[in-house]
Structure formats: C-alpha cells, structure tokens
Amino acid sequence: MSEEMIVKKPADIKVCVLFSLLFAVLVLADQYIKSLIVNHVKPQGSVEVIKGFFSLYYCENTGSAFSLFADQAWGIYFLTGVSTLLGIIIFIFMIIASKNSMKLMAFAFCLLSSGAMGNLIDRFRLKYVVDFLRFDFGSYTFPVFNFADICAVVGTALIICIIIFWSKHFEAFWNILFAKKEKADAN
C-alpha cells in the first residue's frame, strides 16, 4: 500500500458541518413537500401537470421501492428496521468522508442518507411513505416516487460513478474505514 493512502488528511469540521446541514435541509424539504402534497393533492387524488405525461398523484406506499413488500403485513416493520440501520451507517459514512475532506463521497452519502431518512420518517409516523411523482409513457406508468427517492437514487448513482470512474477515491475511503482493523491485525 502506498504511503499517500496511509497518510490521513486533517479532520475538516467545516465540511462535516456543511454536509450535516445539507442532510437536515434535504430531509426537511422532503417532509415539507410531502405535507404540501397531503394538503393540496390528496383531496383531489391527482393534479395533471403535463397532460398524459406527468402528474402529482397522491399515493400511500406501504412497501419499499416499486412497492416491494407492500402486500406483506410484516413488510413495514422489516423495511423500517432495515432503513434505520442503513440510514445510520450511511450517515456515519458521510461524516467519515467529510472529516477526511472527501467532498464528492460525502455528498453522495449525504444524498443517500437524507433520502433514507425522509422515507423513514414517513414509515415511523404514518406506517407508509407518501409518494407523489407520476410519469406516464403511453399505457405504461412508471412507479410513483417522491423527493426522498430522488435523493437516494442520485446518491446511489453518484457512489457507483465514484467506484467506476474514480476508484482511487473509493479505495482511499475504504482504507480509512478499515485502517484501525488493519493496524490491529498488524500488531
């Protein structure tokens, strides 16, 4: 392993605070948008924005992405548990990346964790997730989704791009995660 991989950058507290604030803003934005949808779209069911293509469509999703586990009584509890665990882990990854000035990685984890938290709040509070963005392509309707889903998908896509195109950055992050274990194993 090269020495530049072992040398740690000093903790960047400003970056850490910035991404923590961005996380909070994204979660609050998600909850605010969902409250607008509940108050203004739910009574009507839907509001067509672009005829035959895009509408705001109130939907209660008791499952996960694409309504996976929606028909299972235990599904909401399973998804809440998994979301809580993954949300905490991803938030910790965001903190670690931001403390080590890995801004792109921190941004990706920020998006992913804020999306998970936005939907997790719905699951705890309502026992379902409020979805509202609907796209129709002729007779095909894409599964309805929300702002938190967009954050999570963009964050995931960004992490995949980092792994594929900037693998050294991901490797450096990975080395930071497991540096203590490697040091302990060496002794």
N, C-alpha and C positions, 0 to 999 in steps of 0.2 A: 504494500500500500504506500503511495507517495506521501511525502511529508505535508504537502498542501491539503491533503484530505484530512490529516490528523489535526492540523492547526485550526483551532476554533476562533471564529470572529467574536469580538466582544458583544455582550448582550445589548441589543438595540431596543431599549424600553419604549422610546417614542414610536417605533414601528409597531411594537406589541400593543400599545395603547390605541394607535390608529386602527389596527385591524380588529381589535376588540370593540371599538366604537362602530366601525363599519358593520360588524356582525350584529350589534344591537340595532342599528338603523335598518338593516335589511329585515330582521325579524319583526321590528315594529311596523315597517312598511307593509310586509306581508299581512300582518294582523289587521292593519288599518284598511287595506284594500279589501280583505275578506269581510270586514264589518260593513263597508260600503256596499258590497255585493249582497250581503244578507239584508240590509236595509232597503236597497233600491231595486235589486234584480229579483230576489226571492219572491216577493209578492206577485211579480209578473211571470216568473219562470224563466224568461229569457228576453234579451234585448238584441235585436239584429243590428250589427254594426256595418258589415259589408254583405249585402244581400246574397244569400246562397253560399257564402264562404266563411265568414267569421261572425260569431255572436258571443255575447256574455250570457252564459247559461248556468243557472244555479244548479249545483249537483252536490249531494252528500255522499262522499266516498268512504265506505267502511273498510275498504281494503287498502292495498298499497298501490304502487304504480300499476296502471292499467287495471285497477280493481282486483288485483291478485289477493286471494283470501277473503274477498268480500262476502262470500256465502257461508263462511265458517264463523260460528258463534265465538270461538276462541281467537279468531283472527285479529281482532282489535287489540287484545291483550298481548298476543305474540308480537305484533308489529310495534306496539308501544314499548315493550321491553327491548326489542332489537334496536329501535330508533333511539331510545335513551342511551343505550350502551355505545352505539356507533357515533351518535352525536357528541358524547363526552370525549371519546377517543379522537375524533376528527378535530374537535375544538382544541384539545391538547396538542395535536399535531400543528394546528395553526399557531399556537403560542410558541411552540418549539421553533418552527420555521421563522416566525417574526423575530424572536430573540436572537436568531442567528443570521439576520438580515437576508433571508431567502424570501424576498418580497413576492415573486410570482407564485412560489409554492404556498406562501401564507395566504395570498389572495384566493387561490384555488380552494384551499381548505376552509377559508372564511365563507366562500360561496356555498360550498357543500354543507358545512355545519349550520349555517343560517337557514338553508333550505330544510334540513332535517329538523331543526328546532321549530321553525314555523309550522310545519305539519304536526310535529309532536305536541305543540300547544293545543292544536285543534283536537287531537286524539284524547289528550287528558281532559280537556274542557268539555268537549261535545260528544266524544266517542265516535267521531267521524271527521273527515277532512273536507273543508269547503273547497270545491273545485269550480271553476267558472269560465275558463277559456276554451271555446269550442271552435274547431275548424272542420268544415265540410268540403270534401273533394268529390263532387258529384254525389253518388249514392253512398260513398264511404265517409264516415265520421271518425276523425282521429279522436282517441280517448281524451276526455275533458281533463284539463290540468289547471294549475294555479301558479302564482308568482314564486312560491317556495320551490315548486318543482323546477321552474326555470333556473333558479339559483343552483339547485342541486345538480341539474343536468349540465349546466355550463361549468360548474366547478369540477365535475367528474371529467368532462371533455378536456378541460384545461390540464388536469392531472395526467390524463392519457397522453396529451400532446407533450407535456414535460418529460414523461417516461420515454416516449418515442424519439422526440427531436432534441431534447436537452438531457439525455440520460446521465450526464456527469452531475447535473444539479440534483437529480433524484438520488443518485448514488451517494452524493455528499450528505443529503438529508438522511438517507438510510443509515449511513455511517454514524451520524450524530445520534440517531435513535438507539443504536446498539453499541455505542462506544464504551459505555460502562460495563456491559456484559463482556465485551472483548478484553477490556483491561482486567476484569475479574478472572476471566479464563486464562489470561497470560500469567497471573500470579500463582 
